[in-house]
Amino acid sequence: MIHGEHRSCNDIWVHLTSIKRLKWVCYDTVNKYIKTIGNWVVPRLKTMISEKNLLKRREYCEDNIKVINQQDILFTDESLFELNRNTLKVFKFKQELMPEIEKLSTWVRQMVWAGISRRGKTQIYFVDGWINNKRYVDLLKSARQDILRIFPGEFYFLQDNARPHKHKNSIRYIKRWISKNLKDHPPQSPDLNPIEIVWGRLKTMVEAKRPRNKAELKEAILECWDAIPMSFVRNCIDGLPSKMKQAIKDADEKLPEAENDSSDEIYQTDYDSMGDDIDSEEESEDENETMLEFQSDDENDNNNY
């Protein structure tokens, strides 16, 4: 049971009854005893971070921990919203039956994109279907004026390492039309992007509205996004230094002391060698390899750090 050899009370009972010279034991006795010492649970999935990515996380945190809240940064990302995201808790008295809510269509889902900063937040932009680098560039074109409204001067544009984000056409468009300052984000580090906390708050608010179809889902997303106060967004950004301190501490504990050389770069992108023109709408031959699939948030896999 301790080492995962048995996965139910029945397995334990069968094992005990198979042992020679052991007095026969009743199943109910085994079941009651197991309930007094614990219960069966599904282990939480936790992403294991490689040594290379731990080095990248530590390097990123050490470089930015003192200036992250002093710079104008737009933190961007996509997120997926679904109907029947049943995570809200309600109180149930012992004598009452298990409460129920209506189950809606299970296939309705909506991906969105947005950006947050200390200066303000962008609008919510809906993404229908799959997103590849061409659709990502089209999305950035739609959001460009909105972004420049928040940042009339220079600022840093931060995005994660999803393939559509790192595609050369996406990088070209961002550098030429939005911001020449791209802030690299370390891989396997959703905890270092404050917009993930905002997504969690937004999903809870949308779920409370109980939208019944895709139109109501979109309407709820828009209403709840506008209702999120900037004070909450700034608090999420202000919490980054403490998370960076913890990331540095975790990296120091997990990495060998001799592993101080981070020259073995991964996800390295030579932005300056990509040219300045984005006039061509041609897709590369590996276009189909740059798809960003719908992902279940939390689920992220993103909140396991």
DRENDO-1510 file (C-alpha; in Angstrom, 1 decimal, always signed):
<recs>
REC; n; res; u; v; w
REC; 1; MET; +0.0; +0.0; +0.0 .
REC; 2; ILE; +2.8; +2.4; +0.9 .
REC; 3; HIS; +4.8; +1.7; -2.2 .
REC; 4; GLY; +1.8; +1.7; -4.6 .
REC; 5; GLU; +1.6; -2.1; -4.8 .
REC; 6; HIS; -2.1; -2.1; -3.8 .
REC; 7; ARG; -4.6; +0.3; -5.1 .
REC; 8; SER; -7.8; -0.6; -3.2 .
REC; 9; CYS; -9.0; -2.1; +0.0 .
REC; 10; ASN; -9.9; -5.3; -2.0 .
REC; 11; ASP; -6.3; -5.6; -3.2 .
REC; 12; ILE; -5.1; -5.5; +0.4 .
REC; 13; TRP; -7.7; -7.9; +1.6 .
REC; 14; VAL; -6.8; -10.4; -1.1 .
REC; 15; HIS; -3.1; -10.0; -0.3 .
REC; 16; LEU; -3.8; -10.7; +3.4 .
REC; 17; THR; -5.9; -13.8; +2.8 .
REC; 18; SER; -3.2; -15.2; +0.6 .
REC; 19; ILE; -0.5; -15.1; +3.3 .
REC; 20; LYS; +0.0; -18.5; +4.9 .
REC; 21; ARG; -0.3; -19.0; +8.6 .
REC; 22; LEU; -2.2; -15.7; +8.9 .
REC; 23; LYS; -5.5; -15.8; +10.6 .
REC; 24; TRP; -8.4; -15.2; +8.2 .
REC; 25; VAL; -9.5; -11.5; +8.3 .
REC; 26; CYS; -12.9; -10.1; +7.3 .
REC; 27; TYR; -13.1; -7.6; +4.4 .
REC; 28; ASP; -15.1; -5.1; +6.4 .
REC; 29; THR; -12.5; -5.1; +9.1 .
REC; 30; VAL; -9.8; -4.3; +6.6 .
REC; 31; ASN; -12.0; -1.6; +5.0 .
REC; 32; LYS; -12.8; +0.1; +8.3 .
REC; 33; TYR; -9.1; +0.0; +9.4 .
REC; 34; ILE; -7.9; +1.6; +6.1 .
REC; 35; LYS; -10.4; +4.4; +6.5 .
REC; 36; THR; -9.0; +5.2; +9.9 .
REC; 37; ILE; -5.5; +5.7; +8.6 .
REC; 38; GLY; -6.2; +7.5; +5.3 .
REC; 39; ASN; -8.1; +7.4; +2.0 .
REC; 40; TRP; -7.4; +6.6; -1.6 .
REC; 41; VAL; -6.5; +9.6; -3.7 .
REC; 42; VAL; -5.3; +10.4; -7.2 .
REC; 43; PRO; -1.7; +11.7; -7.1 .
REC; 44; ARG; -1.3; +15.3; -8.4 .
REC; 45; LEU; +0.7; +15.6; -11.5 .
REC; 46; LYS; +3.8; +17.7; -11.1 .
REC; 47; THR; +6.0; +18.9; -13.9 .
REC; 48; MET; +9.6; +17.9; -13.5 .
REC; 49; ILE; +12.0; +20.7; -14.5 .
REC; 50; SER; +15.2; +19.7; -16.2 .
REC; 51; GLU; +18.5; +21.0; -15.0 .
REC; 52; LYS; +18.9; +23.1; -18.2 .
REC; 53; ASN; +15.6; +24.8; -17.5 .
REC; 54; LEU; +16.4; +25.2; -13.8 .
REC; 55; LEU; +19.5; +27.1; -14.9 .
REC; 56; LYS; +17.4; +29.3; -17.2 .
REC; 57; ARG; +14.9; +30.0; -14.5 .
REC; 58; ARG; +17.7; +31.0; -12.0 .
REC; 59; GLU; +19.4; +33.1; -14.6 .
REC; 60; TYR; +16.2; +34.9; -15.5 .
REC; 61; CYS; +15.3; +35.6; -11.9 .
REC; 62; GLU; +18.8; +36.8; -10.9 .
REC; 63; ASP; +18.8; +39.2; -13.9 .
REC; 64; ASN; +15.3; +40.6; -13.3 .
REC; 65; ILE; +14.5; +40.3; -9.6 .
REC; 66; LYS; +15.6; +43.9; -8.8 .
REC; 67; VAL; +14.1; +45.6; -11.9 .
REC; 68; ILE; +11.0; +43.5; -12.7 .
REC; 69; ASN; +8.7; +46.0; -11.0 .
REC; 70; GLN; +10.5; +49.0; -12.3 .
REC; 71; GLN; +10.2; +48.3; -16.0 .
REC; 72; ASP; +7.2; +48.8; -18.3 .
REC; 73; ILE; +6.4; +45.2; -19.2 .
REC; 74; LEU; +3.4; +43.7; -21.0 .
REC; 75; PHE; +2.8; +40.1; -19.7 .
REC; 76; THR; +0.9; +38.2; -22.4 .
REC; 77; ASP; -0.5; +34.7; -22.8 .
REC; 78; GLU; -3.4; +32.6; -24.0 .
REC; 79; SER; -5.9; +30.7; -21.9 .
REC; 80; LEU; -8.7; +28.2; -22.5 .
REC; 81; PHE; -12.2; +28.5; -21.1 .
REC; 82; GLU; -14.7; +25.7; -21.0 .
REC; 83; LEU; -18.3; +25.1; -20.0 .
REC; 84; ASN; -18.8; +22.7; -17.1 .
REC; 85; ARG; -15.7; +23.8; -15.3 .
REC; 86; ASN; -17.1; +22.7; -12.0 .
REC; 87; THR; -14.7; +23.9; -9.3 .
REC; 88; LEU; -16.9; +26.2; -7.1 .
REC; 89; LYS; -17.7; +24.7; -3.7 .
REC; 90; VAL; -21.0; +24.8; -1.9 .
REC; 91; PHE; -21.8; +23.8; +1.7 .
REC; 92; LYS; -23.8; +20.6; +2.2 .
REC; 93; PHE; -25.2; +19.5; +5.6 .
REC; 94; LYS; -24.8; +15.9; +6.5 .
REC; 95; GLN; -28.5; +15.1; +6.3 .
REC; 96; GLU; -28.8; +16.6; +2.8 .
REC; 97; LEU; -28.3; +14.9; -0.5 .
REC; 98; MET; -25.4; +15.7; -2.7 .
REC; 99; PRO; -26.1; +19.1; -4.5 .
REC; 100; GLU; -26.4; +19.0; -8.3 .
REC; 101; ILE; -26.0; +21.5; -11.0 .
REC; 102; GLU; -27.1; +21.2; -14.6 .
REC; 103; LYS; -24.4; +19.8; -17.0 .
REC; 104; LEU; -24.2; +21.7; -20.2 .
REC; 105; SER; -22.7; +21.0; -23.6 .
REC; 106; THR; -19.3; +19.4; -23.0 .
REC; 107; TRP; -17.7; +20.5; -26.3 .
REC; 108; VAL; -18.0; +24.2; -25.9 .
REC; 109; ARG; -14.6; +25.9; -25.3 .
REC; 110; GLN; -13.0; +29.2; -26.1 .
REC; 111; MET; -9.4; +30.3; -26.2 .
REC; 112; VAL; -8.5; +33.9; -25.5 .
REC; 113; TRP; -5.5; +36.1; -25.5 .
REC; 114; ALA; -4.7; +39.2; -23.4 .
REC; 115; GLY; -1.9; +41.2; -21.8 .
REC; 116; ILE; -1.5; +42.9; -18.4 .
REC; 117; SER; +0.9; +45.5; -17.0 .
REC; 118; ARG; +1.1; +48.0; -14.2 .
REC; 119; ARG; -0.1; +50.7; -16.6 .
REC; 120; GLY; -3.3; +48.7; -17.6 .
REC; 121; LYS; -4.6; +45.7; -19.4 .
REC; 122; THR; -5.5; +45.0; -23.0 .
REC; 123; GLN; -8.9; +43.9; -24.2 .
REC; 124; ILE; -9.7; +40.2; -24.4 .
REC; 125; TYR; -9.2; +38.8; -27.9 .
REC; 126; PHE; -11.0; +35.6; -28.9 .
REC; 127; VAL; -9.1; +32.9; -30.8 .
REC; 128; ASP; -11.3; +30.4; -32.7 .
REC; 129; GLY; -9.9; +27.0; -33.5 .
REC; 130; TRP; -6.2; +26.2; -33.6 .
REC; 131; ILE; -3.6; +29.0; -33.4 .
REC; 132; ASN; -0.4; +28.9; -35.5 .
REC; 133; ASN; +2.1; +31.6; -36.2 .
REC; 134; LYS; +0.0; +33.2; -38.9 .
REC; 135; ARG; -3.1; +33.4; -36.7 .
REC; 136; TYR; -0.9; +34.7; -33.9 .
REC; 137; VAL; +0.5; +37.5; -36.1 .
REC; 138; ASP; -3.1; +38.3; -37.1 .
REC; 139; LEU; -4.1; +38.5; -33.5 .
REC; 140; LEU; -1.2; +40.8; -32.7 .
REC; 141; LYS; -2.2; +43.1; -35.6 .
REC; 142; SER; -5.7; +43.3; -34.1 .
REC; 143; ALA; -4.2; +44.1; -30.6 .
REC; 144; ARG; -1.5; +46.5; -31.8 .
REC; 145; GLN; -3.4; +49.8; -31.3 .
REC; 146; ASP; -4.7; +48.6; -28.0 .
REC; 147; ILE; -1.2; +47.8; -26.8 .
REC; 148; LEU; +0.2; +51.1; -28.0 .
REC; 149; ARG; -2.6; +52.9; -26.3 .
REC; 150; ILE; -1.3; +51.5; -23.0 .
REC; 151; PHE; +2.4; +52.1; -23.9 .
REC; 152; PRO; +3.0; +55.2; -26.0 .
REC; 153; GLY; +6.7; +54.9; -25.3 .
REC; 154; GLU; +9.2; +52.0; -25.0 .
REC; 155; PHE; +8.2; +48.9; -23.1 .
REC; 156; TYR; +9.1; +45.2; -22.8 .
REC; 157; PHE; +6.9; +42.6; -24.5 .
REC; 158; LEU; +6.9; +39.2; -22.6 .
REC; 159; GLN; +5.5; +36.0; -24.0 .
REC; 160; ASP; +6.2; +32.3; -23.2 .
REC; 161; ASN; +8.0; +29.8; -25.4 .
REC; 162; ALA; +5.1; +28.3; -27.3 .
REC; 163; ARG; +6.0; +27.6; -31.0 .
REC; 164; PRO; +3.7; +30.2; -32.5 .
REC; 165; HIS; +5.2; +32.8; -30.2 .
REC; 166; LYS; +8.8; +31.9; -31.1 .
REC; 167; HIS; +8.2; +31.6; -34.9 .
REC; 168; LYS; +10.4; +34.0; -36.9 .
REC; 169; ASN; +7.4; +35.7; -38.4 .
REC; 170; SER; +5.9; +36.4; -35.0 .
REC; 171; ILE; +9.2; +37.8; -33.7 .
REC; 172; ARG; +9.6; +40.0; -36.8 .
REC; 173; TYR; +6.2; +41.5; -36.4 .
REC; 174; ILE; +6.6; +42.2; -32.7 .
REC; 175; LYS; +10.0; +43.8; -33.2 .
REC; 176; ARG; +8.9; +46.0; -36.0 .
REC; 177; TRP; +5.3; +47.0; -35.1 .
REC; 178; ILE; +4.9; +46.6; -31.4 .
REC; 179; SER; +8.1; +46.6; -29.4 .
REC; 180; LYS; +11.8; +46.1; -30.2 .
REC; 181; ASN; +12.3; +45.0; -26.6 .
REC; 182; LEU; +11.5; +41.3; -26.2 .
REC; 183; LYS; +11.9; +40.0; -22.7 .
REC; 184; ASP; +12.8; +36.3; -22.9 .
REC; 185; HIS; +10.8; +34.1; -20.6 .
REC; 186; PRO; +12.3; +30.9; -19.1 .
REC; 187; PRO; +10.8; +27.6; -20.2 .
REC; 188; GLN; +8.6; +25.6; -17.8 .
REC; 189; SER; +7.9; +28.8; -15.8 .
REC; 190; PRO; +4.2; +29.8; -15.8 .
REC; 191; ASP; +4.6; +30.7; -12.2 .
REC; 192; LEU; +6.8; +33.6; -13.3 .
REC; 193; ASN; +4.1; +35.1; -15.5 .
REC; 194; PRO; +1.6; +37.0; -13.3 .
REC; 195; ILE; -1.1; +36.8; -16.0 .
REC; 196; GLU; -1.6; +33.1; -14.9 .
REC; 197; ILE; -3.0; +34.3; -11.6 .
REC; 198; VAL; -5.3; +36.7; -13.4 .
REC; 199; TRP; -6.5; +33.8; -15.6 .
REC; 200; GLY; -7.4; +31.8; -12.5 .
REC; 201; ARG; -9.4; +34.7; -11.0 .
REC; 202; LEU; -11.2; +35.3; -14.3 .
REC; 203; LYS; -12.2; +31.6; -14.7 .
REC; 204; THR; -13.6; +31.6; -11.2 .
REC; 205; MET; -15.7; +34.7; -12.0 .
REC; 206; VAL; -16.9; +33.3; -15.3 .
REC; 207; GLU; -17.8; +29.9; -13.7 .
REC; 208; ALA; -19.9; +31.7; -11.1 .
REC; 209; LYS; -22.1; +33.2; -14.0 .
REC; 210; ARG; -22.9; +29.7; -15.3 .
REC; 211; PRO; -22.9; +30.5; -19.0 .
REC; 212; ARG; -25.1; +28.0; -20.9 .
REC; 213; ASN; -23.6; +28.3; -24.5 .
REC; 214; LYS; -20.7; +29.8; -26.4 .
REC; 215; ALA; -22.4; +33.2; -26.8 .
REC; 216; GLU; -23.0; +33.5; -23.1 .
REC; 217; LEU; -19.5; +32.2; -22.4 .
REC; 218; LYS; -18.0; +35.0; -24.5 .
REC; 219; GLU; -20.2; +37.6; -22.9 .
REC; 220; ALA; -19.3; +36.4; -19.4 .
REC; 221; ILE; -15.6; +36.5; -20.3 .
REC; 222; LEU; -15.8; +40.1; -21.5 .
REC; 223; GLU; -17.9; +41.2; -18.5 .
REC; 224; CYS; -15.6; +39.5; -15.9 .
REC; 225; TRP; -12.4; +40.8; -17.6 .
REC; 226; ASP; -13.7; +44.4; -17.4 .
REC; 227; ALA; -14.6; +43.7; -13.7 .
REC; 228; ILE; -11.1; +42.7; -12.6 .
REC; 229; PRO; -9.7; +45.7; -10.9 .
REC; 230; MET; -6.2; +47.1; -11.7 .
REC; 231; SER; -5.3; +46.9; -8.1 .
REC; 232; PHE; -5.5; +43.1; -8.3 .
REC; 233; VAL; -3.4; +43.1; -11.5 .
REC; 234; ARG; -0.8; +45.2; -9.9 .
REC; 235; ASN; -0.7; +43.0; -6.8 .
REC; 236; CYS; -0.1; +40.0; -9.0 .
REC; 237; ILE; +2.9; +41.8; -10.7 .
REC; 238; ASP; +4.2; +43.0; -7.3 .
REC; 239; GLY; +4.4; +39.4; -6.1 .
REC; 240; LEU; +6.9; +38.4; -8.7 .
REC; 241; PRO; +10.1; +39.2; -6.7 .
REC; 242; SER; +9.1; +36.8; -3.9 .
REC; 243; LYS; +8.4; +34.1; -6.5 .
REC; 244; MET; +11.8; +34.8; -8.1 .
REC; 245; LYS; +13.5; +34.5; -4.7 .
REC; 246; GLN; +11.8; +31.1; -4.3 .
REC; 247; ALA; +12.8; +30.0; -7.8 .
REC; 248; ILE; +16.4; +30.9; -7.1 .
REC; 249; LYS; +16.3; +29.0; -3.8 .
REC; 250; ASP; +14.8; +25.9; -5.5 .
REC; 251; ALA; +17.4; +26.0; -8.2 .
REC; 252; ASP; +20.2; +26.2; -5.8 .
REC; 253; GLU; +18.9; +23.3; -3.8 .
REC; 254; LYS; +18.3; +21.0; -6.8 .
REC; 255; LEU; +21.4; +21.8; -8.9 .
REC; 256; PRO; +24.9; +20.6; -8.0 .
REC; 257; GLU; +27.1; +23.4; -6.7 .
REC; 258; ALA; +29.5; +22.9; -9.6 .
REC; 259; GLU; +26.7; +23.5; -12.1 .
REC; 260; ASN; +27.2; +27.3; -12.4 .
REC; 261; ASP; +27.8; +27.5; -16.1 .
REC; 262; SER; +24.6; +28.4; -17.9 .
REC; 263; SER; +26.3; +28.7; -21.3 .
REC; 264; ASP; +24.3; +25.6; -22.6 .
REC; 265; GLU; +21.4; +27.8; -23.8 .
REC; 266; ILE; +18.1; +26.3; -24.8 .
REC; 267; TYR; +15.2; +28.0; -26.6 .
REC; 268; GLN; +17.8; +30.6; -27.7 .
REC; 269; THR; +16.5; +32.9; -30.4 .
REC; 270; ASP; +18.7; +35.3; -32.4 .
REC; 271; TYR; +16.2; +38.2; -32.7 .
REC; 272; ASP; +18.6; +40.6; -34.4 .
REC; 273; SER; +19.3; +38.2; -37.3 .
REC; 274; MET; +15.7; +37.8; -38.3 .
REC; 275; GLY; +15.4; +40.9; -40.5 .
REC; 276; ASP; +13.0; +43.8; -40.3 .
REC; 277; ASP; +10.4; +43.1; -42.9 .
REC; 278; ILE; +7.1; +41.4; -42.2 .
REC; 279; ASP; +5.3; +42.4; -45.4 .
REC; 280; SER; +5.1; +38.9; -46.7 .
REC; 281; GLU; +2.2; +36.8; -45.5 .
REC; 282; GLU; +3.8; +33.6; -46.8 .
REC; 283; GLU; +3.8; +30.6; -44.5 .
REC; 284; SER; +6.8; +28.4; -43.9 .
REC; 285; GLU; +6.9; +24.8; -45.0 .
REC; 286; ASP; +6.7; +23.7; -41.4 .
REC; 287; GLU; +3.6; +25.8; -40.8 .
REC; 288; ASN; +1.6; +22.8; -39.5 .
REC; 289; GLU; +4.4; +22.2; -36.9 .
REC; 290; THR; +3.7; +25.5; -35.1 .
REC; 291; MET; +0.3; +24.8; -33.9 .
REC; 292; LEU; -0.6; +25.7; -30.3 .
REC; 293; GLU; -3.2; +23.3; -29.2 .
REC; 294; PHE; -6.0; +23.9; -26.8 .
REC; 295; GLN; -4.6; +23.2; -23.3 .
REC; 296; SER; -6.4; +22.5; -20.1 .
REC; 297; ASP; -5.3; +25.1; -17.7 .
REC; 298; ASP; -4.7; +24.4; -14.6 .
REC; 299; GLU; -4.5; +23.1; -15.7 .
REC; 300; ASN; -2.0; +24.0; -15.9 .
REC; 301; ASP; +0.3; +22.1; -15.3 .
REC; 302; ASN; +0.9; +25.7; -14.9 .
REC; 303; ASN; +0.0; +25.8; -11.2 .
REC; 304; ASN; +2.2; +23.0; -10.0 .
REC; 305; TYR; +5.1; +25.1; -9.0 .
</recs>
